[in-house]
Amino acid sequence: MKPYIIRTASALLLTGSLLALAACSGDKTPTGDGGAGGGTPTAQNAATNDSGKTAGGTADKTTPPDNNNAGGKSDGATKSEGNAGKTGGTTPPGQAGTNGSSGGTDKTEQVVAKPADIAVLVNKTYKLPDNYKPDDLVEPNIPFIFKEKSDKRLMRKEAAGALEKLVAAAKKDGVPLAGVSGYRSQDTQKTLFANYAKKDGEEAARKYSAVPGHSEHQTGLAMDVSGSDGKCAASDCFAGTKEAKWLAEHAAEHGFVIRYLKGKEEITGYQYEPWHLRYVGVKMAKEIAEKGLTLEEYLKQAVPVSK
């Protein structure tokens, strides 16, 4: 009797162990192609993967591995930082957070205190006193692309002398220049702007023409120039000429800057004008040119004036 009881107990114990082992094996997570481990599946796991292939595939597509998620977040952050950088790049120094749309509006418009100053800043924010006219206007001894006598031949005396030297130096280098448009009264500017606005609409006109009182030409310190043949005068095609290249390289030596630079439209408020020379004096012109600044940036008055 005793041996029988012992054999029965042993059989029961063995059966219990097998049942426990089977239960543990059933709880194990598969580590096949759809699992995170990526190991070789057992026979039972292989069967599970075959029957659950669709579920496993769906899981892979909808729940990417953690490193892929991290990579995606990193890419997104990079794009955001890049956009932030671009935004920052368009904000002029010292004016962070300033809304560019405010430039040139009545709320920010200011009348300059010293319109006769050689370094006077006139733009969409800063205007000249009504009907201001310099009292030292003269005609520089240079060629012009037109024959008639006109106020647009005039410049202030100091600027006119400097322009004569600039034109002479260019001619010596085989680059003959001529004047296109210098001084312009407020009434003349009013008529011009009205015509441009009628032709292209006011918003478009503001990108290449000043409203009355806000034109540098009224200061007597600006002159538009071109080649002596008048080709591409005050036109976009002037940018690709030898005259434009010479001016970019040598204007500062004679006290002039290219007033409206390429890539600085949001600061100056005007499109690129490689033909528009502004006299500021040799020292200031060289500093501005060497640093690639606009007059606004140099004078620390870089308020975006894009409208």
DAPEUR-V75234 format. One record per pair of residues at least 4 apart in sequence whose ideal C-beta (glycine too) atoms are under 7 Angstrom apart, sorted by the first residue. I is the first residue (numbers start at 0). GAP is how many residues later the second one is. If there is no record, write none. Layout:
i->{I:I}
gap->{GAP:GAP}
This chain:
i->{0:1:2:3:4:5:6:7:8:9:10:11:12:13:14:15:16:17:18:19:20:21:22:28:29:29:29:29:29:30:30:30:30:30:31:31:31:31:32:32:33:33:33:33:33:40:40:40:41:42:43:44:45:46:47:48:48:51:52:53:54:55:56:57:58:63:63:65:66:67:68:69:70:71:72:73:74:75:76:77:78:79:80:81:82:83:84:85:86:89:90:90:91:91:91:91:91:91:92:92:93:93:94:94:94:97:97:99:99:99:100:101:101:102:102:102:102:102:102:102:102:102:103:103:103:103:103:104:107:108:108:109:109:110:110:111:111:111:111:111:111:113:114:114:114:114:114:115:117:117:118:118:118:119:120:120:120:120:120:121:121:121:121:121:121:122:122:122:122:122:123:123:123:124:124:126:126:127:127:127:127:129:130:131:132:133:133:133:135:135:136:136:136:136:136:137:137:137:137:138:138:139:139:139:139:140:141:141:141:141:141:142:142:143:143:143:144:144:144:144:144:150:150:151:151:151:151:152:152:153:153:153:154:154:154:154:154:154:154:155:155:155:156:157:158:158:158:158:159:160:161:161:161:161:161:162:162:163:164:164:165:165:165:165:166:166:167:168:168:168:169:169:169:169:170:172:174:174:174:175:175:176:176:176:176:177:177:177:177:177:178:178:179:179:179:179:179:179:180:180:181:181:181:182:182:183:183:183:183:183:184:184:185:185:185:185:186:187:188:188:188:188:188:189:189:190:191:191:192:192:192:192:192:192:193:194:195:195:195:196:196:196:199:199:200:201:204:205:206:206:207:207:209:209:215:215:215:215:216:220:220:221:221:221:221:222:223:223:223:224:224:225:225:225:225:225:225:225:226:226:226:231:231:231:233:237:237:237:238:238:238:239:241:242:243:243:244:245:246:246:246:247:247:250:250:250:250:251:251:251:251:251:254:254:254:254:254:255:255:255:255:256:256:256:256:256:256:257:257:258:258:258:258:259:259:259:259:259:259:260:260:261:263:263:264:264:265:265:266:266:266:266:266:267:267:267:268:268:277:279:279:279:280:281:282:283:284:285:286:287:287:287:292:292:294:295:295:296}
gap->{4:4:4:4:4:4:4:4:4:4:4:4:4:4:4:4:4:4:4:4:4:4:4:6:5:11:15:18:19:4:6:8:10:14:9:13:14:17:16:23:15:22:23:25:26:4:5:8:4:4:4:4:4:4:4:4:7:4:4:4:4:4:4:4:4:4:5:4:4:4:4:4:4:4:4:4:4:4:4:4:4:4:4:4:4:4:4:4:4:176:4:5:175:204:205:210:211:212:204:209:206:208:207:208:209:205:206:166:204:206:206:5:6:5:21:22:166:200:201:202:203:204:20:21:165:201:203:4:17:16:18:15:16:16:18:8:9:10:14:15:16:6:5:13:14:17:104:18:162:163:161:165:180:99:5:174:175:178:180:4:5:6:92:94:97:91:145:146:173:182:90:145:181:178:180:86:87:4:85:90:91:83:55:86:52:22:85:86:20:21:17:18:19:46:83:16:17:19:22:14:15:15:20:23:24:23:21:22:25:36:37:35:85:9:34:35:33:35:81:85:88:32:34:29:30:31:32:26:29:28:29:66:4:5:8:27:28:65:68:4:64:65:4:4:4:61:62:120:4:4:4:92:93:94:117:4:60:4:4:89:4:85:88:90:4:10:4:4:81:85:5:6:7:76:5:73:67:68:71:51:52:48:50:51:66:47:48:49:50:52:44:46:44:45:46:53:54:95:36:43:35:40:41:34:37:4:5:31:33:34:4:33:4:26:27:32:4:4:4:21:23:26:29:4:22:4:4:17:4:12:16:17:18:19:4:4:4:9:13:4:5:8:4:5:4:4:4:101:63:64:62:63:4:5:5:6:43:62:5:57:58:37:54:55:56:54:10:51:52:50:52:4:5:6:7:12:17:49:4:14:16:5:6:9:41:6:36:37:5:33:35:4:4:4:4:30:4:4:4:11:27:10:26:5:6:7:26:4:5:33:34:37:24:25:26:27:30:21:22:23:29:21:23:28:31:32:38:16:18:14:17:19:36:8:10:11:12:13:16:11:33:10:4:30:5:6:38:40:27:29:30:35:37:26:28:37:36:37:17:4:5:15:4:4:4:4:4:4:4:5:7:10:4:5:4:5:6:5}
